[in-house]
Amino acid sequence: MNENWYALIIASQFPVTVEQAFQILDAGKRITGRKEKYVKLTTKDLMEMERLRGQGLTYRAIGEMYGMSMNATFRRLKAFRKKVKRN
């Protein structure tokens, strides 16, 4: 009975199906990996992302536009700002 609750919690906290949540419980680790490869961005892309951020869009919304996660978007823009600041 407890494993049903655990699977429900896993399925509600991660982007997995209920079946995958039970597999995660059985395997003891998360079985889902990256959905896509590393997204390569040009300087033009990063400048556009920075402009969108300045307009008030969230990192999540910008990331969805470019096929990236919220955290990846934040890290990329942070590194870009640092690089621009140095130059």
Secondary structure as UniProt FT lines:
FT   HELIX           2..13
FT   HELIX           18..27
FT   HELIX           43..54
FT   TURN            55..56
FT   HELIX           59..66
FT   HELIX           70..86
//
